[in-house]
């Protein structure tokens, strides 16, 4: 049997890494961050325990990368949803979709996003990784389409505004309504309320996807 080519080995490594990331978000959504062990993640991913150490320095880095992957896949799906924004107002629509996609994660994945924000705000800080860079590129694209004259300046501000809104929505004991936070961001950027993905009525939400279902749907993107 001939040895595998370098490209085949690279693809196998990519798939193995993404299975670990997907298993992480699934398990933390089910059990919480503290109750999720690296061994359980490896078992769910069908991987050897040692592979986690090969790809990630530790549990927190793995978890942040996993959530950043969920975020950039969710954002990409929102920006690519048909009909694609075009013509006058397309930039406003792109930015509205970006805001709604990230804020929607606070609504649909509160356990994940609360643990993610807690890790960033504590001593571990912000983990730079490929998934985070993909997320940053998509947010920067949304700011550029919006018409920013200086995306390098305005992208970090958008990121900070979104992080602040997610934290406010998930603050234990005193959460702010997402609709109000969304309204403040839309006003800040001059976006009409009906842009993006406006909040649905309770009756429409009742038949929607649960947090677990959304995670499983994203998991199908991992070969």
N, C-alpha and C positions, 0 to 999 in steps of 0.2 A: 504494500500500500504506500503510495507516494505521500510525502509530508504535506500538511496543509500549507497553503500560501499565506504570506503575511497579511493579505487583505482579508482572508477567511478568519484568521486568528483575531484580527482587529474587530471584525464583526461579532464574533463570539464573545469577546470581552465587552463590547458595547451592550449586547443583549444581557449578559450576566449582570453588569452594573445596573442596567435599567430595571431588571427584575428585583434587585435589592432595593432600589429607590421606591418601586411600586409597592413592594411588601411593607416597607416602612410606613408609608402613608396609610395603608390599609390597617395595619396593626395599631398604630397610634390612634386612628379614628375609633377603633373598637375598644381599646384598653386604656388609652392615655399614654403620655410619654414615659412616665416613671415606671409603669407596669410593663412596658414593652422592652424585652431583652434582645441583645444582639443575636443570641442563639435562636430565639423565636423568629426573628427576621430572616435569618439564614434558612431556617426550616421552611418558612412560607415561600421564600424565593426558590427553594430547591437547590441551594448553593452550599458549598462548604463554609464553615464558620470562618476559616482563615481568609476567604476572599474579601470579607468586609475590611479586615485590616490592610489588605492589599490595595483597596480602592480608597479607603477613608481613614483618617487619623483616629477617629473615635465616633461615639454614638451621636454626639451633638452635631458634628460635621455631616454625618450621614443624614440626620434628620433635616437639617437646614437645606441640604442639597435636594432631598426628596420633596420638601415643600416648595422650593424654588422651581423644581420641575413641574409640580402640579400647577403652580402659578403661571409659568410661561406657556404650558400647554393650554390652559384655560384662556389666557389672553390671546394666544394665537388663534384659537378656535373662534373667539369673539370677533377678532379683526378680519378673519377670513370668511365669516358667515355671509351667505348670499341673502339678498342682493348686496354686492360690494358697494361701499360708499363711492359715489362719483358725482362730478359736477359741483355746483356751488353748495357749500355747506358740508362737503365730504370730509374736510378736516375736522370740523366740529363733531361729526358723527363718529369718526375714528377715535377721537379723544373721549367722547362719551362712552363708547364701547369699552375702552380701556379702563376707565374709572369704574364702570359697572361690573366688569369682569373681576377686578381685584376686590372691590367691596362685596361682591356676591360671595366670595370665598369666606368672608367673615360670617355671613348668614348660613351658608351651606356646610361649612367645615369649622365650626367654632372651636372644637377641641384642638384640631391641628393648628389653627391660626393663633390661638391663645398661647399654646406651647411654643410656637415659632417666635412670636413677639417677645415672650418671656426670655427665651434664649438670647435674642439679639440685645435686649435691654440689660441682661445680666453680664457676668464677667466674660462669657464666651465671645460676646460681640458679634460682628457681622462677618459671616464666612464667605469669602470669595470662591466661586466655583464655576464650572462651565454652565450649569443651570442658571445661576444668578446672572451671568453675563448674557445669556440668551434672553432672560427676562428684561434686563436693562436695555438691550438692543431693541426689543419690541416697544417698551415704553418710550424710548428715544424716538422711534419711528412715529409713534402716535403724536408726540410733541411736534415733530417735524411736519407731519401732515396737517396738523392744526395751524401751522403757519408761524411757528416761533422763529424769530430772527436769530436766536442764539440757543439752539437745542442743548448745547453742553452746559449752559447755565440753567435752563428751564427744566431739563429732565430731573436733576436732583431735587428741585423744588416740588415737582409733581410727585416724585417718590416719597418725599417727606410728608406731603399732604395726605397721600394715600395711607402711609403707615400710621399717621396720627389718627385718621378716621377709623382704621381697623382697630387700633388700640382703644379708642373711645367707644366703639361698638361692643367691644368684648370686655370692658372694664368690670371686674367682678363686683357685684353689689350696686353699681351705678352706671349701667350701660346706656349709651345714647341711642335713640332710634336711627336705624340706617337711613330711613327716608329723609330725616332732617340733615344728617351728615352728607348725604348725596346732594340735597338741595343746596347746602352751603358750598360744596365743591362746584356744582354746576353754575351757581351764581358767580363764584370767583372767576370761572373761565368763560362766562357768558354763553352757557349752553342752555338750549331750550329743554324743558322737562321731558318732552317726548322723544328726545334723542336717546340713542343707545338702547338699553333694556330697562324701561321704566318698571318700577315695582308693580307686581301683579296684585290683584285683589285677593283677599283670603280664600274666596271660592276657587279662583284660578290656581292658587298655590296648592290647594288641597290635593290636586291630582298630579302634582309635579314630582320630580325625582327627589329622593331622599339623599342625604349626604353620602351614605354608603353606596347608593346606586351610581352617583356621579363619579365616585372614586373607581368603582368597577368599570364604568364606561371609559374612563381615561386609561385604565389598565389594559384595555384592548389595544391601545396604541403601542404597547410593548410586545414585540414578537415573541 
